[in-house]
Amino acid sequence: MDHNLATLKNAFASPRAFYDDANFPRGFGRSGHFTLQEAEILERCGATLRSLYSKAEEPQNSFQSQFVQVMEGLIPPTNAVEKAWTKYLKHTTCKTKFHTLFGRSKVQNDGSVVIPVDIDDEL
């Protein structure tokens, strides 16, 4: 079902804006993870999407029924609203990898520890 964005926004319209200050304290648009269109969808429709996702609310139309099917993994996301919410879930529920420049010493296969030696320290 490929529909225009205005129809989708009306199908998922919410009386209140949706914000996730715990994960995106500066807002969706300034987080760097979402496009402006995705940020607008999340802010405008996020409360309804969260209610449908958590099953606190029953679907009211065919768009919402399709959204529930996507969230249950029965069908892939096909429209902008479903894709935006899927992306939001990816950024809020998946663990992110943390890379650091400092780490532990390397352990060899026999269990001994290799300690790196700086050549300048020996002189």
WOBEL-V641862 format. One record per run of one state. SS is the DSSP state (H for helix, E for strand, C for the rest). FROM is the first residue (numbers start at 0). LEN is the number of residues. If there is no record, write none. Layout:
ss=SS from=FROM len=LEN
ss=SS from=FROM len=LEN
This chain:
ss=C from=0 len=4
ss=H from=4 len=7
ss=C from=11 len=24
ss=H from=35 len=18
ss=C from=53 len=8
ss=H from=61 len=10
ss=C from=71 len=8
ss=H from=79 len=14
ss=C from=93 len=12
ss=E from=105 len=2
ss=C from=107 len=5
ss=E from=112 len=2
ss=C from=114 len=4
ss=H from=118 len=4
ss=C from=122 len=1
